[in-house]
Amino acid sequence: MIFAVNVIKEKFIIVGQSYGGLLARAFVNRHQDMVLKMILLCPCVIPGVKKGRVEPVTIIEKDEELLASLTEDEYKNFAMMNVLLTKKVWERYKECILPALNMADWDFLNHRLKGELSFNPDKFESPCKIPCLIIAGKEDSVVGYRDQFDLMKVYVNSTYFALNNAGHNLQIEQPEIFESIVRAWLGGF
């Protein structure tokens, strides 16, 4: 027999985006003693496709010339959850988001994963005091931004931002604001 033991001597920062935000909270629920801080980026609050208070798809800005140059699949993927359909956002999307989408097991994600956990990740005996940064996009048509505000009742040492002109991939749509928020928040602890 072989046993693998993972010994972590220092606490760490856990980061979760979208469904990963639900998984990060589940990890914190079970292993608070291992986590120093938590960052939730456009976190899923209610499992399932577009559950909860979710915004309709709203395009804020688009570059028609760029969009005409994309293949049909590229256009559908890009326009599905981004609200700034510009060349700069497309370049960041191609570099940072598209590779992960291309590796995804879509059959599993679309037909088998319902997103539900066997327990409520946000149910604690007492409010969770781990510092938590929650960043949401006000035009997020996947998970919204309103249900995320309610997480501050559970994670009492949390900071919440809802960015204008940002959808589900706010880190590529508003990178300067996103990075300054994260840097400032991390510097405060």
Contact map, one row per residue, 1 for C-alpha under 8 A:
111000000000000000000000000000000000000000000000000000000000000000000000000000000000000000000000000000000000000000000000000000000000000000000000000000000000000000000000000000000000000000000
111100000000000000000000000000000000000000000000000000000000000000000000000000000000000000000000000000000000000000000000000000000000000000000000000000000000000000000000000000000000000000000
111110000000000000000000000000000000000000000000000000000000000000000000000000000000000000000000000000000000000000000000000000000000000000000000000000000000000000000000000000000000000000000
011111000000000000000000000000000000000000000000000000000000000000000000000000000000000000000000000000000000000000000000000000000000000000000000000000000000000000000000000000000000000000000
001111100000000000000000000000000000000000000000000000000000000000000000000000000000000000000000000000000000000000000000000000000000000000000000000000000000000000000000000000000000000000000
000111110000000000000000000000000000000000000000000000000000000000000000000000000000000000000000000000000000000000000000000000000000000000000000000000000000000000000000000000000000000000000
000011111000000000000000000000000000000000000000000000000000000000000000000000000000000000000000000000000000000000000000000000000000000000000000000000000000000000000000000000000000000000000
000001111110000000000000000000000100000000000000000000000000000000000000000000000000000000000000000000000000000000000000000000000000000000000000000000000000000000000000000000000000000000000
000000111110000000000000000000000000000000000000000000000000000000000000000000000000000000000000000000000000000000000000000000000000000000000000000000000000000000000000000000000000000000000
000000011111000000000000000000000100000000000000000000000000000000000000000000000000000000000000000000000000000000000000000000000000000000000000000000000000000000000000000000000000000000000
000000011111100000000000000000001111000000000000000000000000000000000000000000000000000000000000000000000000000000000000000000000000000000000000000000000000000000000000000000000000000000000
000000000111110000000000000000000111100000000000000000000000000000000000000000000000000000000000000000000000000000000000000000000000000000000000000000000000000000000000000000000000000000000
000000000011111000000000000000000011111000000000000000000000000000000000000000000000000000000000000000000000000000000000000000000000000000000000000000000000000000000000000000000000000000000
000000000001111100000001000000000011111000000000000000000000000000000000000000000000000000000000000000000000000000000000000000000000000000000000000000000000000000000000000000000000000000000
000000000000111110011001000000000000011110000000000000000000000000000000000000000000000000000000000000000000000000000000000000000000000000000000000000000000000000000000000000000000000000000
000000000000011111111111000000000000001110100000000000000000000000000000000000000000000000000000000000000000000000000000000000000000000000000000000000000000000000000000000000000000000000000
000000000000001111111000000000000000000111110000000000000000000000000000000000000000000000000000000000000000000000000000000000000000000000000000000000000000000000000000000000000000000000000
000000000000000111111100000000000000000011110000000000000000000000000000000000000000000000000000000000000000000000000000000000000000000000000010000000000000000000000001000000000000000000000
000000000000000111111110000000000000000000110010000000000000000000000000000000000000000000000000000000000000000000100000000000000000000000000000000000000000000000000000000000000000000000000
000000000000001111111111000000000000000000110000000000000000000000000000000000000000000000000000000000000000000000000000000000000000000000000000000000000000000000000000000000000000000000000
000000000000001111111111100000000000000111111000000000000000000000000000000000000000000000000000000000000000000000000000000000000000000000000000000000000000000000000000000000000000000000000
000000000000000101111111110000000000000000111000000000000000000000000000000000000000000000000000000000000000000000000000100000000000000000000000000000000000000000000000000000000000000000000
000000000000000100111111111000000000000000000000000000000000000000000000000000000000000000000000000000000000000000000000000000000000000000000000000000000000000000000000000000000000000000000
000000000000011100011111111100000000010100000000000000000000000000000000000000000000000000000000000000000000000000000000000000000000000000000000000000000000000000000000000000000000000000000
000000000000000000001111111110000000000000000000000000000000000000000000000000000000000000000000000000000000000000000000110000000000000000000000000000000000000000000000000000000000000000000
000000000000000000000111111111000000000000000000000000000000000000000000000000000000000000000000000000000000000000000001110000000000000000000000000000000000000000000000000000000000000000000
000000000000000000000011111111110000000000000000000000000000000000000000000000000000000000000000000000000000000000000000100000000000000000000000000000000000000000000000000000000000000000000
000000000000000000000001111111110110000000000000000000000000000000000000000000000000000000000000000000000000000000000000100000000000000000000000000000000000000000000000000000000000000000000
000000000000000000000000111111110000000000000000000000000000000000000000000000000000000000000000000000000000000000000000111100000000000000000000000000000000000000000000000000000000000000000
000000000000000000000000011111110000000000000000000000000000000000000000000000000000000000000000000000000000000000000000000000000000000000000000000000000000000000000000000000000000000000000
000000000000000000000000001111111110000000000000000000000000000000000000000000000000000000000000000000000000000000000000000000000000000000000000000000000000000000000000000000000000000000000
000000000000000000000000001111111110000000000000000000000000000000000000000000000000000000000000000000000000000000000000000000000100000000000000000000000000000000000000000000000000000000000
000000000010000000000000000000111110000000000000000000000000000000000000000000000000000000000000000000000000000000000000000000000000000000000000000000000000000000000000000000000000000000000
000000010111000000000000000100111111000000000000000000000000000000000000000000000000000000000000000000000000000000000000000000000000000000000000000000000000000000000000000000000000000000000
000000000011110000000000000100111111110000000000000000000000000000000000000000000000000000000000000000000000000000000000000000000100000000000000000000000000000000000000000000000000000000000
000000000011110000000000000000000111110000000000000000000000000000000000000000000000000000000000000000000000000000000000000000000110000000000000000000000000000000000000000000000000000000000
000000000001110000000000000000000011111000000000000000000000000000000000000000000000000000000000000000000000000000000000000000000111000000000000000000000000000000000000000000000000000000000
000000000000111000000001000000000011111100000000000000000000000000000000000000000000000000000000000000000000000000000000000000000111100000000000000000000000000000000000000000000000000000000
000000000000111100000000000000000000111110000000000000000000000000000000000000000000000000000000000000000000000000000000000000000001110000000000000000000000000000000000000000000000000000000
000000000000001110001001000000000000011111100000000000000000000000000000000000000000000000000000000000000000000000000000000000000001111000000000000000000000000000000000000000000000000000000
000000000000001111001000000000000000001111100000000000000000000000000000000000000000000000000000000000000000000000000000000000000000011100000000000000000000000000000000000000000000000000000
000000000000000011001000000000000000000111110000000000000000000000000000000000000000000000000000000000000000000000000000000000000000011110010011100100000000000000000001110000000000000000000
000000000000000111111100000000000000000111111000000000000000000000000000000000000000000000000000000000000000000000000000000000000000010100000010000100000000000000000000000000000000000000000
000000000000000011111100000000000000000001111110000000000000000000000000000000000000000000000000000000000000000000000000000000000000000000000010000100000000000000000000000000000000000000000
000000000000000000001100000000000000000000111110000100000000000000000000000000000000000000000000000000000000000000000000000000000000000000000010001100000000000000000000000000000000000000000
000000000000000000000000000000000000000000011111001100000000000000000000000000000000000000000000000000000000000000000000000000000000000000000000000000000000000000000000000000000000000000000
000000000000000000100000000000000000000000011111101000000000000000000000000000000000000000000000000000000000000001110000000000000000000000000000000000000000000000000000000000000000000000000
000000000000000000000000000000000000000000000111111000000000000000000000000000000000000000000000000000000000000001110000000000000000000000000000000000000000000000000000000000000000000000000
000000000000000000000000000000000000000000000011111000000000000000000000000000000000000000000000000000000000000000000000000000000000000000000100000000000000000000000000000000000000000000000
000000000000000000000000000000000000000000000001111101000000000000000000000000000000000000000000000000000000000000000000000000000000000000001110000000000000000000000000000000000000000000000
000000000000000000000000000000000000000000000111111111000000000000000000000000000000000000000000000000000000000000000000000000000000000000000010000000000000000000000000000000000000000000000
000000000000000000000000000000000000000000001100011111000000000000000000000000000000000000000000000000000000000000000000000000000000000000000011001000000000000000000000000000000000000000000
000000000000000000000000000000000000000000000000001111100000000000000000000000000000000000000000000000000000000000000000000000000000000000000011111000000000000000000000000000000000000000000
000000000000000000000000000000000000000000000000011111110000000000000000000000000000000000000000000000000000000000000000000000000000000000011111110000000000000000000000000000000000000000000
000000000000000000000000000000000000000000000000000011111000000000000000000000000000000000000000000000000000000000000000000000000000000001111111000000000000000000000000000000000000000000000
000000000000000000000000000000000000000000000000000001111100000000000000000000000000000000000000000000000000000000000000000000000000000000111000000000000000000000000000000000000000000000000
000000000000000000000000000000000000000000000000000000111110000000000000000000011010000000000000000000000000000000000000000000000000000000111000000000000000000000000000000000000000000000000
000000000000000000000000000000000000000000000000000000011111000000000000000000000010000000000000000000000000000000000000000000000000000000101000000000000000000000000000000000000000000000000
000000000000000000000000000000000000000000000000000000001111110000000000000000000111100000000000000000000000000000000000000000000000000000000000000000000000000000000000000000000000000000000
000000000000000000000000000000000000000000000000000000000111110000000000000000000011100000000000000000000000000000000000000000000000000000000000000000000000000000001000000000000000000000000
000000000000000000000000000000000000000000000000000000000011111000000000000000000011110000000000000000000000000000000000000000000000000000000000000000000000000000000000000000000000000000000
000000000000000000000000000000000000000000000000000000000011111100100000000000000001110000000000000000000000000000000000000000000000000000000000000000000000000000000000000000000000000000000
000000000000000000000000000000000000000000000000000000000000111111100000000000000000111000000000000000000000000000000000000000000000000000000000000000000000000000000000000000000000000000000
000000000000000000000000000000000000000000000000000000000000011111110000000000000000000000000000000000000000000000000000000000000000000000000000000000000000000000000000000000000000000000000
000000000000000000000000000000000000000000000000000000000000001111111000000000000000000000000000000000000000000000000000000000000000000000000000000000000000000000000000000000000000000000000
000000000000000000000000000000000000000000000000000000000000001111111100000000000000011000000000000000000000000000000000000000000000000000000000000000000000000000000000000000000000000000000
000000000000000000000000000000000000000000000000000000000000011111111100001000000000100000000000000000000000000000000000000000000000000000000000000000000000000000000000000000000000000000000
000000000000000000000000000000000000000000000000000000000000000111111100000000000000000000000000000000000000000000000000000000000000000000000000000000000000000000000000000000000000000000000
000000000000000000000000000000000000000000000000000000000000000011111110000000000000000000000000000000000000000000000000000000000000000000000000000000000000000000000000000000000000000000000
000000000000000000000000000000000000000000000000000000000000000001111111111000000000000000000000000000000000000000000000000000000000000000000000000000000000000000000000000000000000000000000
000000000000000000000000000000000000000000000000000000000000000000001111111000000000000000000000000000000000000000000000000000000000000000000000000000000000000000000000000000000000000000000
000000000000000000000000000000000000000000000000000000000000000000000111111100000000000000000000000000000000000000000000000000000000000000000000000000000000000000000000000000000000000000000
000000000000000000000000000000000000000000000000000000000000000000000111111110000000000000000000000000000000000000000000000000000000000000000000000000000000000000000000000000000000000000000
000000000000000000000000000000000000000000000000000000000000000000000111111111000000000000000000000000000000000000000000000000000000000000000000000000000000000000000000000000000000000000000
000000000000000000000000000000000000000000000000000000000000000000100111111111100000000000000000000000000000000000000000000000000000000000000000000000000000000000000000000000000000000000000
000000000000000000000000000000000000000000000000000000000000000000000001111111110000000000000000000000000000000000000000000000000000000000000000000000000000000000000000000000000000000000000
000000000000000000000000000000000000000000000000000000000000000000000000111111111000000000000000000000000000000000000000000000000000000000000000000000000000000000000000000000000000000000000
000000000000000000000000000000000000000000000000000000000000000000000000011111111100100001001000000000000000000000000000000000000000000000000000000000000000000000000000000000000000000000000
000000000000000000000000000000000000000000000000000000000000000000000000001111111110100000000000000000000000000000000000000000000000000000000000000000000000000000000000000000000000000000000
000000000000000000000000000000000000000000000000000000001000000000000000000111111100000000000000000000000000000000000000000000000000000000000000000000000000000000000000000000000000000000000
000000000000000000000000000000000000000000000000000000001000000000000000000011111110000000000000000000000000000000000000000000000000000000011100000000000000000000000011100000000000000000000
000000000000000000000000000000000000000000000000000000000010000000000000000001111111100000000000000000000000000000000000000000000000000000000000000000000000000000000111100010000000000000000
000000000000000000000000000000000000000000000000000000001111100000000000000000101111100000000000000000000000000000000000000000000000000000100000000000000000000000001110000010000000000000000
000000000000000000000000000000000000000000000000000000000011110000000000000000000111110010000000000000000000000000000000000000000000000000000000000000000000000000001100000010000000000000000
000000000000000000000000000000000000000000000000000000000011111000100000000001100111111011000000000000000000000000000000000000000000000000000000000000000000000000000000000000000000000000000
000000000000000000000000000000000000000000000000000000000000111001000000000000000001111111000000000000000000000000000000000000000000000000000000000000000000000000000000000000000000000000000
000000000000000000000000000000000000000000000000000000000000001001000000000000000000111111100000000000000000000000000000000000000000000000000000000000000000000000000000000000000000000000000
000000000000000000000000000000000000000000000000000000000000000000000000000000000000011111110000000000000000000000000000000000000000000000000000000000000000000000000000000000000000000000000
000000000000000000000000000000000000000000000000000000000000000000000000000000000001111111111000000000000000000000000000000000000000000000000000000000000000000000000000000110000000000000000
000000000000000000000000000000000000000000000000000000000000000000000000000001000000111111111100000000000000000000000000000000000000000000000000000000000000000000000000000000000000000000000
000000000000000000000000000000000000000000000000000000000000000000000000000000000000001111111110000000000000000000000000000000000000000000000000000000000000000000000000000000000000000000000
000000000000000000000000000000000000000000000000000000000000000000000000000000000000000111111111100000000000000000000000000000000000000000000000000000000000000000000000000100000000000000000
000000000000000000000000000000000000000000000000000000000000000000000000000001000000000011111111110000000000000000000000000000000000000000000000000000000000000000000000000100000000000000000
000000000000000000000000000000000000000000000000000000000000000000000000000000000000000001111111111000000000000000000000000000000000000000000000000000000000000000000000000000000000000000000
000000000000000000000000000000000000000000000000000000000000000000000000000000000000000000111111111000000000000000000000000000000000000000000000000000000000000000000000000000000000000000000
000000000000000000000000000000000000000000000000000000000000000000000000000000000000000000011111111100000000000000000000000000000000000000000000000000000000000000000000000000000000000000000
000000000000000000000000000000000000000000000000000000000000000000000000000000000000000000011111111110000000000000000000000000000000000000000000000000000000000000000000000000000000000000000
000000000000000000000000000000000000000000000000000000000000000000000000000000000000000000001111111111000000000000000000000000000000000000000000000000000000000000000000000000000000000000000
000000000000000000000000000000000000000000000000000000000000000000000000000000000000000000000111111111100000000000000000000000000000000000000000000000000000000000000000000000000000000000000
000000000000000000000000000000000000000000000000000000000000000000000000000000000000000000000001111111110000000000000000000000000000000000000000000000000000000000000000000000000000000000000
000000000000000000000000000000000000000000000000000000000000000000000000000000000000000000000000111111110000000000000000000000000000000000000000000000000000000000000000000000000000000000000
000000000000000000000000000000000000000000000000000000000000000000000000000000000000000000000000011111110000000000000000000000000000000000000000000000000000000000000000000000000000000000000
000000000000000000000000000000000000000000000000000000000000000000000000000000000000000000000000001111111000000000000000000000000000000000000000000000000000000000000000000000000000000000000
000000000000000000000000000000000000000000000000000000000000000000000000000000000000000000000000000111111100100000000000000000000000000000000000000000000000000000000000000000000000000000000
000000000000000000000000000000000000000000000000000000000000000000000000000000000000000000000000000000111111100000000000000000000000000000000000000000000000000000000000000000000000000000000
000000000000000000000000000000000000000000000000000000000000000000000000000000000000000000000000000000011111111000000000000000000000000000000000000000000000000000000000000000000000000000000
000000000000000000000000000000000000000000000000000000000000000000000000000000000000000000000000000000001111111100000000000000000000000000000000000000000000000000000000000000000000000000000
000000000000000000000000000000000000000000000000000000000000000000000000000000000000000000000000000000001111111110000000000000000000000000000000000000000000000000000000000000000000000000000
000000000000000000000000000000000000000000000000000000000000000000000000000000000000000000000000000000011111111111000000000000000000000000000000000000000000000000000000000000000000000000000
000000000000000000000000000000000000000000000000000000000000000000000000000000000000000000000000000000000111111110000000000000000000000000000000000000000000000000000000000000000000000000000
000000000000000000000000000000000000000000000000000000000000000000000000000000000000000000000000000000000111111111000000000000000000000000000000000000000000000000000000000000000000000000000
000000000000000000000000000000000000000000000000000000000000000000000000000000000000000000000000000000000011111111000000000000000000000000000000000000000000000000000000000000000000000000000
000000000000000000000000000000000000000000000000000000000000000000000000000000000000000000000000000000000001111111110000000000000000000000000000000000000000000000000000000000000000000000000
000000000000000000000000000000000000000000000011000000000000000000000000000000000000000000000000000000000000101111110000000000000000000000000000000000000000000000000000000000000000000000000
000000000000000000100000000000000000000000000011000000000000000000000000000000000000000000000000000000000000000011111000000000000000000000000000000000000000000000000000000000000000000000000
000000000000000000000000000000000000000000000011000000000000000000000000000000000000000000000000000000000000000011111100000000000000000000000000000000000000000000000000000000000000000000000
000000000000000000000000000000000000000000000000000000000000000000000000000000000000000000000000000000000000000000111111100000000000000000000000000000000000000000000000000000000000000000000
000000000000000000000000000000000000000000000000000000000000000000000000000000000000000000000000000000000000000000011111000000000000000000000000000000000000000000000000000000000000000000000
000000000000000000000000000000000000000000000000000000000000000000000000000000000000000000000000000000000000000000001111100000000000000000000000000000000000000000000000000000000000000000000
000000000000000000000000010000000000000000000000000000000000000000000000000000000000000000000000000000000000000000001111111000000000000000000000000000000000000000000000000000000000000000000
000000000000000000000100111110000000000000000000000000000000000000000000000000000000000000000000000000000000000000001011111000000000000000000000000000000000000000000000000000000000000000000
000000000000000000000000110010000000000000000000000000000000000000000000000000000000000000000000000000000000000000000001111100000000000000000000000000100100000000000000000000000000000000000
000000000000000000000000000010000000000000000000000000000000000000000000000000000000000000000000000000000000000000000001111110000000000000000000000000000100000000000000000000000000000000000
000000000000000000000000000010000000000000000000000000000000000000000000000000000000000000000000000000000000000000000000011111110000000000000000000000000100000000000000000000000000000000000
000000000000000000000000000000000000000000000000000000000000000000000000000000000000000000000000000000000000000000000000001111100000000000000000000000000000000000000000000000000000000000000
000000000000000000000000000000000000000000000000000000000000000000000000000000000000000000000000000000000000000000000000000111110000000000000000000000000000000000000000000000000000000000000
000000000000000000000000000000000000000000000000000000000000000000000000000000000000000000000000000000000000000000000000000111111000000000000000000000001111000000000000000000000000000000000
000000000000000000000000000000000000000000000000000000000000000000000000000000000000000000000000000000000000000000000000000101111100000000000000000000000111100000000000000000000000000000000
000000000000000000000000000000000000000000000000000000000000000000000000000000000000000000000000000000000000000000000000000000111110000000000000000000000011100000000000000000000000000000000
000000000000000000000000000000010011110000000000000000000000000000000000000000000000000000000000000000000000000000000000000000011111000000000000000000000011110000000000000000000000000000000
000000000000000000000000000000000001110000000000000000000000000000000000000000000000000000000000000000000000000000000000000000001111100000000000000000000011110000000000000000000000000000000
000000000000000000000000000000000000111100000000000000000000000000000000000000000000000000000000000000000000000000000000000000000111110000000000000000000010111000000000000000000000000000000
000000000000000000000000000000000000011100000000000000000000000000000000000000000000000000000000000000000000000000000000000000000011111000000000000000000000011100000000000000000000000010000
000000000000000000000000000000000000001111100000000000000000000000000000000000000000000000000000000000000000000000000000000000000001111100000000000100000000011110000000000000000000000000000
000000000000000000000000000000000000000111000000000000000000000000000000000000000000000000000000000000000000000000000000000000000000111110000000000000000000000111100000000000000000000000000
000000000000000000000000000000000000000011100000000000000000000000000000000000000000000000000000000000000000000000000000000000000000011111010001100100000000000111100011010000000000000000000
000000000000000000000000000000000000000001000000000000000000000000000000000000000000000000000000000000000000000000000000000000000000001111110001100000000000000001111111110000000000000000000
000000000000000000000000000000000000000000000000000000100000000000000000000000000000000000000000000000000000000000000000000000000000000111110001100000000000000001111110000000000000000000000
000000000000000000000000000000000000000000000000000000111100000000000000000000000010000000000000000000000000000000000000000000000000000011111001100000000000000000011111000000000000000000000
000000000000000000000000000000000000000001000000000001111000000000000000000000001000000000000000000000000000000000000000000000000000000111111111100000000000000000000111000000000000000000000
000000000000000000000000000000000000000000000000010001111100000000000000000000001000000000000000000000000000000000000000000000000000000000111111000000000000000000000011000000000000000000000
000000000000000000000000000000000000000000000000110001100000000000000000000000001000000000000000000000000000000000000000000000000000000000011111000000000000000000000001000000000000000000000
000000000000000001000000000000000000000001111000011111100000000000000000000000000000000000000000000000000000000000000000000000000000000000011111100000000000000000000001000000000000000000000
000000000000000000000000000000000000000001000000000111100000000000000000000000000000000000000000000000000000000000000000000000000000000111111111111100000000000000000000000000000000000000000
000000000000000000000000000000000000000001000000000011000000000000000000000000000000000000000000000000000000000000000000000000000000000111110011111110000000000001000000000000000000000000000
000000000000000000000000000000000000000000000000000011000000000000000000000000000000000000000000000000000000000000000000000000000000000000000001111111000000000000000000000000000000000000000
000000000000000000000000000000000000000000001000000110000000000000000000000000000000000000000000000000000000000000000000000000000000000000000001111111100000000000000000000000000000000000000
000000000000000000000000000000000000000001111000000000000000000000000000000000000000000000000000000000000000000000000000000000000000010100000001111111110000000000000000000000000000000000000
000000000000000000000000000000000000000000000000000000000000000000000000000000000000000000000000000000000000000000000000000000000000000000000000111111110000000100000000000000000000000000000
000000000000000000000000000000000000000000000000000000000000000000000000000000000000000000000000000000000000000000000000000000000000000000000000011111111100000000000000000000000000000000000
000000000000000000000000000000000000000000000000000000000000000000000000000000000000000000000000000000000000000000000000010000000000000000000000001111111110000000000000000000000000000000000
000000000000000000000000000000000000000000000000000000000000000000000000000000000000000000000000000000000000000000000000000000000000000000000000000111111111111100000000000000000000000000000
000000000000000000000000000000000000000000000000000000000000000000000000000000000000000000000000000000000000000000000000000000100000000000000000000001111111000000000000000000000000000000000
000000000000000000000000000000000000000000000000000000000000000000000000000000000000000000000000000000000000000000000000011100110000000000000000000001111111000000000000000000000000000000000
000000000000000000000000000000000000000000000000000000000000000000000000000000000000000000000000000000000000000000000000000000111111000000000000000000111111110000000000000000000000000000000
000000000000000000000000000000000000000000000000000000000000000000000000000000000000000000000000000000000000000000000000000000111110000000000000000000011111110000000000000000000000000000000
000000000000000000000000000000000000000000000000000000000000000000000000000000000000000000000000000000000000000000000000000000011111000000000000000000010011111000000000000000000000000000000
000000000000000000000000000000000000000000000000000000000000000000000000000000000000000000000000000000000000000000000000000000000111110000000000000000010011111100000000000000000000000000000
000000000000000000000000000000000000000000000000000000000000000000000000000000000000000000000000000000000000000000000000000000000001110000000000000000010000111110000000000000000000000000000
000000000000000000000000000000000000000000000000000000000000000000000000000000000000000000000000000000000000000000000000000000000000111100000000000010010000011111000000000000000000000000000
000000000000000000000000000000000000000000000000000000000000000000000000000000000000000000000000000000000000000000000000000000000000011100000000000000000000001111100000000000000000000000000
000000000000000000000000000000000000000000000000000000000000000000000000000000000000000000000000000000000000000000000000000000000000001111000000100000000000000111110000000000000000000000000
000000000000000000000000000000000000000000000000000000000000000000000000000000000000000000000000000000000000000000000000000000000000001111000000000000000000000011111100010000000000000000000
000000000000000000000000000000000000000000000000000000000000000000000000000000000000000000000000000000000000000000000000000000000000000011100000000000000000000001111100000000000000000000000
000000000000000000000000000000000000000000000000000000000001000000000000000000000011000000000000000000000000000000000000000000000000000011100000000000000000000000111110000011000000000000000
000000000000000000000000000000000000000000000000000000000000000000000000000000000111000000000000000000000000000000000000000000000000000011110000000000000000000000111111110011000000000000000
000000000000000000000000000000000000000000000000000000000000000000000000000000001110000000000000000000000000000000000000000000000000000111111000000000000000000000001111110010000000000000000
000000000000000001000000000000000000000001000000000000000000000000000000000000001100000000000000000000000000000000000000000000000000000110111110000000000000000000000111110000000000000000000
000000000000000000000000000000000000000001000000000000000000000000000000000000001100000000000000000000000000000000000000000000000000000010000000000000000000000000000111111110000000000000000
000000000000000000000000000000000000000001000000000000000000000000000000000000000000000000000000000000000000000000000000000000000000000110000000000000000000000000100111111111100100000000000
000000000000000000000000000000000000000000000000000000000000000000000000000000000000000000000000000000000000000000000000000000000000000000000000000000000000000000000000111111100110000000000
000000000000000000000000000000000000000000000000000000000000000000000000000000000000000010011000000000000000000000000000000000000000000000000000000000000000000000000000111111100000000000000
000000000000000000000000000000000000000000000000000000000000000000000000000000000111000010000000000000000000000000000000000000000000000000000000000000000000000000001110111111100000000000000
000000000000000000000000000000000000000000000000000000000000000000000000000000000000000000000000000000000000000000000000000000000000000000000000000000000000000000001100011111111100000000000
000000000000000000000000000000000000000000000000000000000000000000000000000000000000000000000000000000000000000000000000000000000000000000000000000000000000000000000000011111111110000000000
000000000000000000000000000000000000000000000000000000000000000000000000000000000000000000000000000000000000000000000000000000000000000000000000000000000000000000000000000001111111000000000
000000000000000000000000000000000000000000000000000000000000000000000000000000000000000000000000000000000000000000000000000000000000000000000000000000000000000000000000000001111111100000000
000000000000000000000000000000000000000000000000000000000000000000000000000000000000000000000000000000000000000000000000000000000000000000000000000000000000000000000000011001111111110000000
000000000000000000000000000000000000000000000000000000000000000000000000000000000000000000000000000000000000000000000000000000000000000000000000000000000000000000000000001000111111111000000
000000000000000000000000000000000000000000000000000000000000000000000000000000000000000000000000000000000000000000000000000000000000000000000000000000000000000000000000000000011111111100000
000000000000000000000000000000000000000000000000000000000000000000000000000000000000000000000000000000000000000000000000000000000000000000000000000000000000000000000000000000001111111110000
000000000000000000000000000000000000000000000000000000000000000000000000000000000000000000000000000000000000000000000000000000000000000000000000000000000000000000000000000000000111111111000
000000000000000000000000000000000000000000000000000000000000000000000000000000000000000000000000000000000000000000000000000000000000000000000000000000000000000000000000000000000011111111100
000000000000000000000000000000000000000000000000000000000000000000000000000000000000000000000000000000000000000000000000000000000000000000000000000000000000000000000000000000000001111111110
000000000000000000000000000000000000000000000000000000000000000000000000000000000000000000000000000000000000000000000000000000000000100000000000000000000000000000000000000000000000111111111
000000000000000000000000000000000000000000000000000000000000000000000000000000000000000000000000000000000000000000000000000000000000000000000000000000000000000000000000000000000000011111111
000000000000000000000000000000000000000000000000000000000000000000000000000000000000000000000000000000000000000000000000000000000000000000000000000000000000000000000000000000000000001111111
000000000000000000000000000000000000000000000000000000000000000000000000000000000000000000000000000000000000000000000000000000000000000000000000000000000000000000000000000000000000000111111
000000000000000000000000000000000000000000000000000000000000000000000000000000000000000000000000000000000000000000000000000000000000000000000000000000000000000000000000000000000000000011111
